[in-house]
């Protein structure tokens, strides 16, 4: 996998190799089996995305084949080690039951260059009921930026139900959440806010420090001043949920251009809002006293 630094566009083969590397980095040994990540979000520079768009399905197909071949190769190596009887090796790697899920997305970060490949993958770990621990999600991020490769991992508990509602809310609404910078509370004091990762040319009232799965402008939250009812407009690529139900997307892509269809979903006085399945906001209306 060692390759010299390059400013050249990413090739299909390089993308496949990076997906395989991400899978290897994310292996999680249990007692009898080893689990690999199953969901891969691949972020490419807009130029690379446009150049490879016509063969994206072929790249995904060959990436799946490469992942299967890598699992088989690693398991064969494990068997050879067992024959040596020198040490106990990691349990056999088991491919995900639902298959490999791979999606290509445009990387809109300011510092991204052609040839850069960012992959975020997910591995759902089973609950450990014997010790009272709930299920976890392991998230693996690998990057090839300017030819330099990095990898990070973190574990997140499964989403919990919202805490009981306090008696009063300041402002129109309160949003509680936890992103990479810690636990926070946001008070909504105007009739419309923009929520997302933000960035250059992307204004956000509530800026989230989280994975690129969350769009720079992920959704807009609007309060009708006459009725006090809240409405959510989903502007993201990977979706938004309200109390577990998927909100309708308000965007469509026509001839490569993003258009807003002005579609909104009502938000109840108390709701758990999920962003791309990686970050959750606990929303409470000021009228929910």
Beta strands, then each sheet from edge to edge (+ up, - down):
strand 1: 28-29
strand 2: 33-35
strand 3: 39-45
strand 4: 92-94
strand 5: 101-107
strand 6: 117-125
strand 7: 136-145
strand 8: 148-157
strand 9: 173-179
strand 10: 182-188
strand 11: 192-196
strand 12: 206-207
strand 13: 219-223
strand 14: 230-234
strand 15: 240-242
strand 16: 245-246
strand 17: 251-254
strand 18: 257-260
strand 19: 265-267
strand 20: 270-275
strand 21: 279-285
sheet 1: 1+ 2- 4-
sheet 2: 5+ 3+ 6- 7+ 8-
sheet 3: 10+ 9- 21+ 20- 15+ 16-
sheet 4: 12+ 11+ 13- 14+ 19-
sheet 5: 17+ 18-
end
